[in-house]
């Protein structure tokens, strides 16, 4: 071949090669590709393996267009009656707003906000969205995508009194101290009681002097006629209440004699039995009575203001106190009791509500006026006897016990929970960074729960961090800590509950040399679990087996703040503080050894805020929003959980419950 021909051939080949490079695009990842091992796993660009996300929410309470303060809100990750976990709890402020930053499942499409106030829809489904949610809650306000979610008409056993006022069932809202309507005025039922067996309210309706019917009422105001009480021989059916066994009791005064009737509302047909009461002393007529679950006795207020005790076990009735001089003349109506054993009653003409404290023997020890409610003429009240009273305030912080998340701490009232109240998530780490590791994610495993305790203004006062240290599948000495991204060390007053002997900390418990608030929970996970570095703990049957260890770390803030910011967990490996390993794209602290970034398998790029990502896009740490059953030693997570690969390949869109119950290969998991 001549030199010219050889040159032309090389030129043609170069042209073809250049053309192929320019014209043929990079192959796209197949979202349906199933990898058999971590080396073959294909990670889409930008996928960060996060299984949770933050969602800011503002709930706005209005009444006739004006802001409404004191409306109690709770936010759940699912309906309450479907196992929903409480994420946040608080009340609206002077502007009628309740603000919360939630941590929710990355795949969540909606959250469930709940309130007990008034004619508001009790539970509303609120779609999750990019950016903050602003959701207005008001009478007559049209709310997109909102649906009523109830317990099938049942009430919730919550703090508050129910009362029939001008033939309408109303509930005393404990947050705003106002009455709100349950349903609408309809049948004139009376003698109502709250049945804890099914969480419905029942009452009598006197049709005529010879006919009494039983009515059942739900939390939506829907009423059901259960039929006539065939054996009910007395007609003055305007005082009654339930015991805690589903029996509706009613005292009847006729011909100067007292009788006590009992109706099992579950029986069919409905029948009523009657017992004669022995009068210990004279008791005049009463307008209502209530069951005291602590003392197992009924109490009632007579029309002249005397406190009567009705013992349904020994069949006696007696007057034990006279409050006419304290409360003033006038008919007395509704009566309630609470789980603490106290008694409450109202005065019809004034709406005043009085509180009688009781000793352990059922003897009154004092009386006080607690509120002026609505004027009434129906003489009828009910409440869940297992709920706290709407006026009890054990810590005197002006938030009653029934809506106080911390009823015995005057500095606290509300809370936010991560990932939910009494719910634990799991952190699982590989400790070989910047090398790739074996991907069994059991080198350090611990469960976590954070309670952000808040004051009356919904500001964070204290962070209560609870951990369950579960595994140390590593030869290295590994520590664990958190960086609170929104706080500086000066904002931390004190830290208690940590186990650390080798890391320098300031007097307030924060690690020294940090610009952010960094708290070392432990400098040696092995020691916490009762082992030593070099022994694998709880990762194989041949290794050391230890019970999981509970740790509670309490972080007191210098001053209350609205939001603490992201809690950034990490481990530090090899007994060296600089070998700091975080979840993917979570920033390191000031104590990291920066020379390790970009070495061996690490492909972190601080300029792009890319951290702890290897050359193939894989992480060294995973955060599960619920408890995770981790693989046994030397078993890749992709092998233990078959749906892990399609979850990753889809960029987190499909198989979002890949680690849930029943998803793993039992033989490959540490149980």
C-alpha positions as CSV (number, residue, x, y, z in Angstrom):
1,X,0.0,0.0,0.0
2,X,1.4,3.4,-0.9
3,X,1.9,6.1,1.7
4,X,-0.9,8.2,0.1
5,X,-3.4,5.3,0.3
6,X,-2.5,4.5,3.9
7,X,-3.0,8.2,4.8
8,X,-6.4,8.3,3.1
9,X,-7.4,5.1,4.9
10,X,-6.4,6.4,8.3
11,X,-8.2,9.7,7.6
12,X,-11.4,7.8,6.7
13,X,-11.2,5.7,9.9
14,X,-10.7,8.8,12.0
15,X,-13.7,10.4,10.4
16,X,-15.8,7.4,11.0
17,X,-14.7,7.2,14.7
18,X,-15.3,10.9,15.1
19,X,-18.7,10.7,13.5
20,X,-19.7,7.8,15.8
21,X,-18.6,9.8,18.9
22,X,-20.5,12.8,18.0
23,X,-23.7,11.3,16.6
24,X,-24.4,8.4,18.9
25,X,-25.8,9.4,22.4
26,X,-24.8,7.8,25.6
27,X,-27.1,4.8,26.4
28,X,-29.9,5.6,28.8
29,X,-30.3,3.6,32.0
30,X,-33.0,0.9,31.8
31,X,-35.3,1.5,34.8
32,X,-36.3,-2.1,34.6
33,X,-32.8,-3.5,34.8
34,X,-32.3,-5.8,37.8
35,X,-28.8,-6.0,39.0
36,X,-27.6,-9.1,40.9
37,X,-24.8,-7.4,42.8
38,X,-23.7,-3.9,43.8
39,X,-21.0,-3.7,41.2
40,X,-23.6,-4.1,38.4
41,X,-26.1,-1.7,40.1
42,X,-26.8,1.3,37.9
43,X,-27.6,4.5,39.7
44,X,-29.4,7.3,37.8
45,X,-27.7,10.7,37.8
46,X,-28.8,12.8,40.8
47,X,-30.3,9.9,42.8
48,X,-29.3,10.3,46.4
49,X,-30.8,7.3,48.1
50,X,-32.9,9.4,50.4
51,X,-36.0,7.7,51.8
52,X,-37.3,10.8,53.6
53,X,-37.9,14.5,52.8
54,X,-38.8,17.6,54.7
55,X,-42.2,19.3,54.2
56,X,-43.0,22.8,55.6
57,X,-46.7,23.2,56.5
58,X,-48.7,26.2,57.6
59,X,-52.2,25.6,58.8
60,X,-54.4,28.7,59.1
61,X,-57.4,28.9,61.3
62,X,-60.2,31.4,60.6
63,X,-63.6,32.2,62.0
64,X,-65.7,34.5,59.9
65,X,-62.6,35.6,58.1
66,X,-60.7,36.5,61.2
67,X,-57.7,34.7,62.7
68,X,-58.6,32.2,65.4
69,X,-56.0,31.6,68.2
70,X,-55.8,28.3,70.2
71,X,-57.1,25.9,67.6
72,X,-55.3,22.5,68.3
73,X,-53.8,20.8,65.2
74,X,-52.3,17.4,64.8
75,X,-50.6,16.2,61.7
76,X,-50.3,12.5,60.8
77,X,-48.6,10.5,58.0
78,X,-51.8,8.4,57.5
79,X,-55.4,8.4,58.8
80,X,-55.6,7.9,62.6
81,X,-57.9,4.9,62.1
82,X,-55.4,3.3,59.7
83,X,-52.3,3.3,62.0
84,X,-51.2,6.9,61.2
85,X,-48.1,8.2,63.1
86,X,-48.3,11.6,64.8
87,X,-45.7,13.9,63.2
88,X,-46.5,17.3,64.8
89,X,-48.8,18.8,67.4
90,X,-49.5,22.4,68.3
91,X,-52.0,25.3,68.3
92,X,-52.7,28.3,66.1
93,X,-51.0,31.6,67.2
94,X,-52.4,35.2,67.3
95,X,-52.3,35.2,63.5
96,X,-54.4,32.0,63.4
97,X,-51.3,30.1,62.0
98,X,-49.7,26.9,63.0
99,X,-46.3,26.2,61.4
100,X,-44.5,22.9,61.3
101,X,-41.6,21.4,59.5
102,X,-42.2,17.7,59.0
103,X,-40.0,14.7,58.1
104,X,-42.1,12.4,55.9
105,X,-41.5,9.4,53.6
106,X,-40.0,10.5,50.3
107,X,-42.7,8.7,48.5
108,X,-45.6,10.3,50.5
109,X,-48.3,11.9,48.4
110,X,-50.3,13.4,51.2
111,X,-50.4,14.2,54.9
112,X,-53.4,14.1,57.3
113,X,-54.2,17.2,59.4
114,X,-56.6,16.8,62.2
115,X,-58.4,19.3,64.5
116,X,-61.3,18.9,67.0
117,X,-62.4,22.5,66.6
118,X,-66.0,23.3,65.8
119,X,-67.5,22.7,62.4
120,X,-64.1,22.4,60.8
121,X,-63.8,19.1,58.8
122,X,-62.0,17.0,61.5
123,X,-59.4,15.5,59.2
124,X,-58.3,16.8,55.9
125,X,-56.1,15.1,53.3
126,X,-53.5,17.7,52.2
127,X,-51.4,16.9,49.1
128,X,-47.7,17.0,49.5
129,X,-46.0,19.4,47.2
130,X,-42.7,21.0,46.3
131,X,-42.1,24.0,48.6
132,X,-44.1,25.0,51.6
133,X,-47.8,24.1,52.0
134,X,-50.2,26.9,53.1
135,X,-53.5,25.5,54.0
136,X,-56.5,27.6,55.2
137,X,-59.0,26.0,57.6
138,X,-62.1,28.0,58.1
139,X,-65.9,27.9,58.4
140,X,-67.4,27.9,54.9
141,X,-64.0,27.9,53.3
142,X,-63.7,25.6,50.2
143,X,-60.6,23.5,50.7
144,X,-59.3,21.7,47.6
145,X,-58.7,18.0,47.9
146,X,-60.0,17.9,51.4
147,X,-62.0,14.9,52.6
148,X,-63.6,14.0,55.9
149,X,-61.9,11.1,57.5
150,X,-63.6,9.8,60.6
151,X,-63.8,6.6,62.6
152,X,-67.0,5.7,60.9
153,X,-69.0,8.3,62.9
154,X,-67.3,7.5,66.2
155,X,-66.1,10.2,68.5
156,X,-62.5,10.3,69.7
157,X,-62.0,9.8,73.5
158,X,-60.6,13.3,73.8
159,X,-60.6,16.1,76.4
160,X,-63.8,18.1,76.3
161,X,-67.4,18.1,77.6
162,X,-70.4,17.4,75.5
163,X,-73.6,19.2,76.3
164,X,-77.2,19.5,74.9
165,X,-77.9,23.2,74.6
166,X,-81.3,24.3,73.2
167,X,-81.8,20.8,71.8
168,X,-78.4,20.9,70.0
169,X,-75.4,18.7,70.9
170,X,-72.3,20.8,71.4
171,X,-68.7,20.2,72.5
172,X,-66.5,22.4,74.6
173,X,-63.3,23.0,72.6
174,X,-60.4,23.0,75.1
175,X,-58.1,25.1,72.9
176,X,-60.4,28.1,72.3
177,X,-62.7,27.6,75.3
178,X,-65.7,27.9,73.1
179,X,-68.7,25.6,72.3
180,X,-68.9,24.1,68.9
181,X,-71.8,22.3,67.3
182,X,-71.9,18.6,66.6
183,X,-74.5,18.1,63.9
184,X,-77.7,20.2,64.0
185,X,-80.7,20.6,66.2
186,X,-83.2,17.9,65.6
187,X,-84.7,15.3,68.0
188,X,-85.1,16.3,71.6
189,X,-83.0,13.6,73.2
190,X,-81.8,13.8,76.8
191,X,-80.0,11.8,79.5
192,X,-76.9,11.5,77.2
193,X,-73.9,9.4,78.1
194,X,-70.6,8.6,76.4
195,X,-70.0,4.9,75.8
196,X,-66.3,4.0,75.8
197,X,-67.0,0.6,74.3
198,X,-67.8,2.1,70.9
199,X,-67.1,5.8,71.3
200,X,-70.7,6.9,70.5
201,X,-73.0,9.1,72.6
202,X,-76.4,7.7,73.5
203,X,-79.5,9.4,74.9
204,X,-83.2,9.0,75.7
205,X,-86.0,10.5,73.8
206,X,-89.3,10.8,75.6
207,X,-91.9,10.3,72.9
208,X,-94.8,10.3,75.4
209,X,-95.6,9.6,79.0
210,X,-95.5,5.9,78.2
211,X,-92.8,5.6,75.5
212,X,-89.1,6.1,75.8
213,X,-86.7,5.5,72.9
214,X,-82.9,5.1,72.7
215,X,-80.9,7.4,70.4
216,X,-77.4,7.0,69.2
217,X,-75.3,10.0,68.0
218,X,-72.0,10.1,66.1
219,X,-69.3,12.7,65.8
220,X,-70.8,14.0,62.6
221,X,-74.2,14.6,64.3
222,X,-75.9,11.8,62.6
223,X,-78.6,10.3,64.8
224,X,-80.0,6.8,64.9
225,X,-83.2,5.6,66.5
226,X,-82.4,2.3,68.2
227,X,-85.9,1.6,69.2
228,X,-88.2,1.6,72.3
229,X,-87.1,0.5,75.7
230,X,-89.8,-2.0,76.2
231,X,-89.2,-2.6,80.0
232,X,-88.7,1.0,80.8
233,X,-91.4,1.8,83.4
234,X,-90.5,5.3,84.4
235,X,-90.7,8.4,82.2
236,X,-88.4,11.0,83.8
237,X,-85.5,10.2,81.5
238,X,-83.4,13.3,81.6
239,X,-80.4,12.1,83.7
240,X,-78.1,9.2,82.7
241,X,-74.6,8.1,82.0
242,X,-72.6,5.0,81.1
243,X,-70.3,2.9,83.2
244,X,-67.2,1.7,81.3
245,X,-68.8,-1.6,80.4
246,X,-71.4,-0.3,78.0
247,X,-74.4,0.0,80.4
248,X,-76.5,3.2,80.4
249,X,-77.7,3.9,84.0
250,X,-80.5,6.4,84.9
251,X,-81.8,7.3,88.4
252,X,-85.5,7.9,88.7
253,X,-87.4,9.7,91.5
254,X,-91.0,8.8,91.7
255,X,-93.4,8.8,94.6
256,X,-90.7,10.0,96.9
257,X,-88.6,6.8,96.2
258,X,-85.4,6.5,94.1
259,X,-84.8,3.8,91.6
260,X,-81.9,3.0,89.3
261,X,-82.3,1.6,85.8
262,X,-79.7,-0.1,83.7
263,X,-79.8,-0.6,79.9
264,X,-77.3,-2.7,78.0
265,X,-77.2,-0.8,74.7
266,X,-75.8,-3.8,72.8
267,X,-78.7,-6.1,73.7
268,X,-81.4,-6.9,71.2
269,X,-84.2,-6.3,71.9
270,X,-83.4,-3.4,74.2
271,X,-84.4,-4.2,77.8
272,X,-84.0,-2.2,81.0
273,X,-83.7,-3.6,84.5
274,X,-84.7,-1.6,87.6
275,X,-83.3,-1.6,91.2
276,X,-84.6,0.2,94.2
277,X,-82.1,2.6,95.9
278,X,-81.8,2.9,99.6
279,X,-81.7,6.6,100.6
280,X,-78.9,7.2,103.2
281,X,-80.3,10.7,103.6
282,X,-82.8,12.8,101.8
283,X,-82.0,13.5,98.1
284,X,-84.2,15.9,96.1
285,X,-84.5,15.6,92.3
286,X,-81.4,16.0,90.1
287,X,-81.1,17.0,86.5
288,X,-78.0,15.0,85.4
289,X,-75.4,12.5,86.7
290,X,-72.0,11.3,85.6
291,X,-69.9,8.2,86.1
292,X,-66.6,8.6,88.0
293,X,-64.3,5.8,86.6
294,X,-61.7,6.3,89.4
295,X,-64.2,5.7,92.2
296,X,-66.7,3.5,90.3
297,X,-69.5,5.7,91.5
298,X,-72.0,8.0,89.9
299,X,-72.4,11.7,91.0
300,X,-75.2,14.1,90.3
301,X,-76.2,17.6,91.2
302,X,-79.7,18.2,92.5
303,X,-81.8,21.1,91.3
304,X,-81.0,22.9,94.5
305,X,-77.2,22.6,94.2
306,X,-76.6,19.5,96.4
307,X,-74.0,16.9,95.4
308,X,-75.4,13.4,95.4
309,X,-73.5,10.1,95.3
310,X,-75.2,7.1,93.6
311,X,-73.6,3.7,94.4
312,X,-74.8,1.3,91.8
313,X,-72.9,-1.6,93.4
314,X,-74.5,-1.3,96.9
315,X,-77.7,0.4,95.6
316,X,-77.5,3.5,97.8
317,X,-78.0,7.2,97.2
318,X,-77.1,10.1,99.5
319,X,-76.4,13.8,99.7
320,X,-72.7,14.5,100.5
321,X,-72.4,18.3,100.0
322,X,-74.5,21.5,99.5
323,X,-73.1,24.1,97.0
324,X,-76.2,26.3,96.7
325,X,-74.6,29.1,98.7
326,X,-71.4,29.0,96.6
327,X,-73.0,28.7,93.2
328,X,-76.1,30.8,93.8
329,X,-79.7,30.0,93.3
330,X,-80.9,28.5,90.1
331,X,-81.3,25.2,88.4
332,X,-78.2,23.1,88.0
333,X,-77.9,21.0,84.8
334,X,-75.1,19.1,83.2
335,X,-72.6,17.0,85.2
336,X,-69.3,15.5,84.1
337,X,-66.5,13.5,85.7
338,X,-62.9,13.0,84.7
339,X,-60.3,10.3,85.0
340,X,-58.7,12.0,88.0
341,X,-61.9,11.4,90.0
342,X,-63.2,15.0,90.1
343,X,-66.7,16.3,89.4
344,X,-67.9,19.2,87.3
345,X,-71.4,20.7,87.0
346,X,-73.0,23.7,85.2
347,X,-75.6,26.2,86.2
348,X,-78.3,26.5,83.5
349,X,-79.2,30.2,83.8
350,X,-75.7,31.6,83.9
351,X,-73.7,28.9,82.0
352,X,-71.1,28.8,84.8
353,X,-69.2,25.6,85.2
354,X,-67.9,24.5,88.6
355,X,-65.2,22.1,89.6
356,X,-65.4,19.9,92.7
357,X,-62.2,18.2,93.8
358,X,-62.5,14.8,95.4
359,X,-60.4,12.6,97.7
360,X,-59.7,9.0,97.1
361,X,-62.8,8.0,99.1
362,X,-65.2,10.1,97.0
363,X,-65.5,12.9,99.5
364,X,-65.5,16.5,98.2
365,X,-62.5,18.6,99.2
366,X,-63.1,22.0,97.4
367,X,-65.1,23.8,94.8
368,X,-64.2,26.6,92.3
369,X,-65.6,28.3,89.2
370,X,-63.6,27.4,86.1
371,X,-65.5,28.9,83.2
372,X,-68.7,30.6,82.0
373,X,-70.1,28.6,79.2
374,X,-73.4,28.7,77.2
375,X,-76.7,29.3,78.9
376,X,-78.7,26.0,78.7
377,X,-82.1,24.6,79.5
378,X,-81.6,20.9,78.7
379,X,-79.7,19.9,81.9
380,X,-77.6,17.4,80.0
381,X,-73.9,16.6,79.7
382,X,-71.5,13.8,78.7
383,X,-67.8,13.2,78.3
384,X,-65.4,10.4,77.7
385,X,-64.7,9.3,81.3
386,X,-61.2,8.1,80.4
387,X,-60.1,11.5,79.1
388,X,-58.6,14.3,81.2
389,X,-60.8,17.2,82.1
390,X,-60.6,20.4,79.9
391,X,-59.7,22.6,82.9
392,X,-57.0,20.5,84.6
393,X,-53.6,22.3,84.2
394,X,-51.1,20.4,86.4
395,X,-48.1,22.5,85.5
396,X,-50.0,25.9,85.5
397,X,-48.8,26.9,82.0
398,X,-52.2,27.9,80.8
399,X,-52.4,24.8,78.5
400,X,-54.8,22.2,80.0
401,X,-53.5,18.7,80.5
402,X,-55.8,17.3,77.7
403,X,-53.9,19.2,75.0
404,X,-50.6,19.6,76.7
405,X,-48.0,17.2,75.4
406,X,-46.0,17.8,78.6
407,X,-48.6,18.3,81.3
408,X,-46.1,18.3,84.1
409,X,-43.5,20.7,82.6
410,X,-44.5,24.4,82.6
411,X,-41.9,25.2,79.9
412,X,-43.3,22.8,77.3
413,X,-46.6,22.2,75.7
414,X,-46.3,20.9,72.1
415,X,-44.0,18.9,69.9
416,X,-42.7,17.8,66.6
417,X,-41.6,14.2,66.1
418,X,-39.1,12.6,63.7
419,X,-40.0,10.2,62.2
420,X,-43.2,10.1,64.3
421,X,-44.3,9.9,67.9
422,X,-43.0,6.7,69.5
423,X,-41.8,5.6,66.0
424,X,-38.2,4.8,65.3
425,X,-36.3,5.0,62.0
426,X,-33.0,3.3,61.3
427,X,-29.5,4.5,60.3
428,X,-27.2,2.0,58.7
429,X,-23.6,2.8,57.8
430,X,-20.6,1.3,55.9
431,X,-17.3,2.3,57.6
432,X,-14.7,1.7,54.9
433,X,-14.9,5.2,53.4
434,X,-13.3,6.4,51.2
435,X,-13.1,2.7,50.0
436,X,-16.3,1.1,48.8
437,X,-17.0,-1.4,51.6
438,X,-19.0,-4.6,51.3
439,X,-22.4,-3.0,51.2
440,X,-24.0,-5.1,54.0
441,X,-24.8,-1.8,55.8
442,X,-24.3,-3.3,59.2
443,X,-21.0,-1.8,60.4
444,X,-23.0,0.6,62.5
445,X,-26.8,0.2,62.9
446,X,-28.9,2.2,65.3
447,X,-32.6,3.3,65.5
448,X,-33.5,6.9,66.2
449,X,-36.4,9.0,67.3
450,X,-36.3,12.8,67.8
451,X,-38.8,14.7,69.9
452,X,-38.6,18.5,69.4
453,X,-40.3,19.7,72.5
454,X,-41.9,23.2,72.1
455,X,-43.3,25.9,74.3
456,X,-46.6,27.7,74.3
457,X,-45.5,29.7,71.2
458,X,-44.6,26.5,69.3
459,X,-40.9,27.3,69.6
460,X,-38.3,24.5,70.3
461,X,-37.0,24.5,73.8
462,X,-35.5,21.0,74.0
463,X,-34.5,18.2,71.7
464,X,-34.9,14.7,73.1
465,X,-33.0,12.2,71.0
466,X,-33.6,8.5,71.6
467,X,-31.4,5.8,70.1
468,X,-31.4,2.0,70.1
469,X,-27.9,0.9,69.3
470,X,-28.3,-2.4,67.4
471,X,-25.2,-3.6,65.6
472,X,-21.5,-3.0,65.3
473,X,-20.5,-5.2,62.3
474,X,-17.0,-3.8,62.1
475,X,-13.4,-4.4,63.1
476,X,-12.9,-0.6,63.5
477,X,-13.6,1.5,66.5
478,X,-16.5,3.6,65.3
479,X,-18.2,6.6,66.9
480,X,-21.6,8.3,66.2
481,X,-22.7,11.9,66.3
482,X,-25.1,14.4,64.9
483,X,-24.7,17.9,63.4
484,X,-27.7,20.2,63.9
485,X,-27.4,22.2,60.7
486,X,-29.5,25.2,61.9
487,X,-27.8,25.7,65.2
488,X,-24.5,27.1,66.4
489,X,-22.8,25.9,69.6
490,X,-23.8,29.1,71.4
491,X,-27.4,28.1,71.0
492,X,-27.0,24.9,73.1
493,X,-27.3,25.3,76.8
494,X,-26.5,21.7,77.8
495,X,-26.3,18.2,76.6
496,X,-26.8,15.1,78.7
497,X,-26.9,11.3,78.1
498,X,-23.8,11.0,75.8
499,X,-21.0,8.4,76.2
500,X,-17.7,9.9,75.1
501,X,-14.2,9.8,76.5
502,X,-11.9,10.7,73.7
503,X,-13.5,13.7,71.9
504,X,-13.1,17.3,73.1
505,X,-16.3,18.9,74.1
506,X,-17.2,22.3,75.6
507,X,-18.9,22.8,78.9
508,X,-22.3,22.9,77.1
509,X,-21.7,19.4,75.6
510,X,-21.0,20.5,72.1
511,X,-17.8,19.3,70.3
512,X,-15.1,22.0,70.2
513,X,-13.8,23.4,67.0
514,X,-17.2,23.4,65.2
515,X,-19.1,26.3,63.7
516,X,-22.3,24.2,63.8
517,X,-23.8,22.5,66.9
518,X,-22.1,19.0,66.7
519,X,-22.9,16.5,69.5
520,X,-20.9,13.3,69.8
521,X,-23.4,10.7,71.0
522,X,-20.7,8.1,71.5
523,X,-17.0,7.7,70.5
524,X,-17.2,3.9,70.5
525,X,-20.3,2.0,69.4
526,X,-18.7,-1.3,70.5
527,X,-18.3,-0.2,74.1
528,X,-21.9,1.0,74.2
529,X,-23.0,-2.6,73.2
530,X,-20.7,-4.3,75.7
531,X,-18.0,-5.4,73.3
532,X,-14.7,-4.2,71.9
533,X,-13.4,-3.2,68.5
534,X,-12.5,-6.3,66.4
535,X,-15.6,-8.2,67.5
536,X,-18.6,-8.2,65.2
537,X,-21.7,-7.6,67.3
538,X,-25.2,-8.7,66.1
539,X,-24.3,-9.3,62.5
540,X,-23.9,-13.1,62.4
541,X,-24.7,-16.2,64.4
542,X,-21.0,-16.8,64.9
543,X,-20.3,-13.3,66.2
544,X,-21.0,-11.7,69.5
545,X,-24.7,-11.4,70.3
546,X,-25.8,-8.5,72.5
547,X,-29.2,-6.9,73.3
548,X,-29.8,-3.5,71.7
549,X,-28.9,-0.6,73.9
550,X,-31.2,2.4,74.6
551,X,-29.7,5.8,74.8
552,X,-31.5,9.1,75.5
553,X,-29.7,12.3,74.8
554,X,-31.3,15.6,76.0
555,X,-30.3,18.8,74.3
556,X,-31.4,22.0,76.1
557,X,-31.4,25.2,74.0
558,X,-30.2,28.5,75.3
559,X,-33.3,30.3,73.9
560,X,-36.5,29.0,72.2
561,X,-36.3,28.9,68.4
562,X,-38.8,28.3,65.7
563,X,-36.8,25.6,63.9
564,X,-33.6,23.7,64.7
565,X,-32.9,22.8,61.1
566,X,-31.8,19.5,59.6
567,X,-30.4,16.8,61.9
568,X,-27.3,15.4,60.1
569,X,-26.2,12.0,61.5
570,X,-22.7,10.6,60.9
571,X,-20.2,8.0,62.1
572,X,-16.4,8.4,62.4
573,X,-14.4,5.3,61.7
574,X,-11.0,3.7,62.5
575,X,-10.8,5.4,65.9
576,X,-9.9,8.6,64.0
577,X,-12.2,11.7,64.1
578,X,-11.4,12.8,60.6
579,X,-12.8,9.6,59.0
580,X,-16.3,11.1,59.1
581,X,-19.0,9.3,57.1
582,X,-22.4,10.9,56.4
583,X,-25.5,10.1,54.3
584,X,-25.1,11.0,50.7
585,X,-25.0,14.8,50.1
586,X,-25.1,15.6,53.8
587,X,-22.3,18.0,54.5
588,X,-19.4,17.1,56.8
589,X,-18.5,18.9,60.0
590,X,-15.4,21.1,60.5
591,X,-13.5,18.1,62.0
592,X,-13.5,16.0,58.8
593,X,-10.2,15.1,57.2
594,X,-10.7,17.0,53.9
595,X,-7.7,15.3,52.3
596,X,-9.8,12.1,52.1
597,X,-12.4,13.5,49.7
598,X,-11.9,12.5,46.1
599,X,-9.5,9.6,47.0
600,X,-9.9,5.9,46.3
601,X,-13.7,5.4,45.6
602,X,-15.0,8.7,46.9
603,X,-16.2,11.2,44.3
604,X,-17.4,14.0,46.6
605,X,-17.4,17.6,45.1
606,X,-17.8,20.3,47.7
607,X,-18.2,22.9,45.0
608,X,-21.4,21.1,43.8
609,X,-22.5,20.1,47.3
610,X,-22.0,16.5,46.4
611,X,-20.7,14.4,49.3
612,X,-20.2,10.8,50.2
613,X,-20.9,9.4,46.8
614,X,-18.6,6.9,45.1
615,X,-17.6,6.7,41.5
616,X,-20.7,4.6,40.7
617,X,-23.1,6.9,42.6
618,X,-23.5,4.6,45.7
619,X,-23.6,5.8,49.3
620,X,-21.9,4.8,52.6
621,X,-25.0,5.5,54.7
622,X,-28.8,4.9,54.5
623,X,-31.6,6.5,56.5
624,X,-34.8,4.5,56.9
625,X,-37.9,6.3,58.1
626,X,-39.1,3.1,59.8
627,X,-37.2,0.2,61.5
628,X,-35.0,-1.7,59.1
629,X,-33.9,-5.3,59.3
630,X,-30.3,-5.2,58.1
631,X,-28.4,-8.0,56.3
632,X,-26.2,-10.5,57.9
633,X,-22.4,-10.2,57.7
634,X,-20.9,-10.0,54.2
635,X,-24.3,-10.1,52.5
636,X,-24.9,-7.2,50.1
637,X,-28.1,-5.3,50.6
638,X,-29.0,-5.9,47.0
639,X,-29.0,-9.7,47.6
640,X,-30.9,-9.5,50.9
641,X,-33.6,-7.2,49.4
642,X,-34.6,-8.1,45.8
643,X,-36.6,-4.9,45.3
644,X,-33.6,-2.7,46.2
645,X,-32.2,-2.8,42.6
646,X,-35.5,-1.7,40.8
647,X,-35.9,1.0,43.5
648,X,-32.5,2.4,42.7
649,X,-32.8,1.9,38.9
650,X,-36.1,3.8,38.9
651,X,-34.5,6.7,40.8
652,X,-36.7,6.0,43.8
653,X,-40.0,6.1,41.9
654,X,-40.9,2.5,42.1
655,X,-40.7,-0.1,44.8
656,X,-40.6,2.6,47.5
657,X,-41.4,0.0,50.2
658,X,-38.5,-2.3,49.2
659,X,-37.3,-2.7,52.8
660,X,-40.8,-3.2,54.3
661,X,-42.1,-6.2,56.2
662,X,-41.8,-9.4,54.2
663,X,-39.6,-7.8,51.5
664,X,-36.3,-9.2,52.6
665,X,-34.8,-12.7,52.2
666,X,-35.2,-14.1,55.7
667,X,-32.1,-16.3,55.5
668,X,-30.0,-13.2,54.6
669,X,-31.2,-10.9,57.4
670,X,-30.1,-10.6,61.0
671,X,-33.3,-11.3,63.0
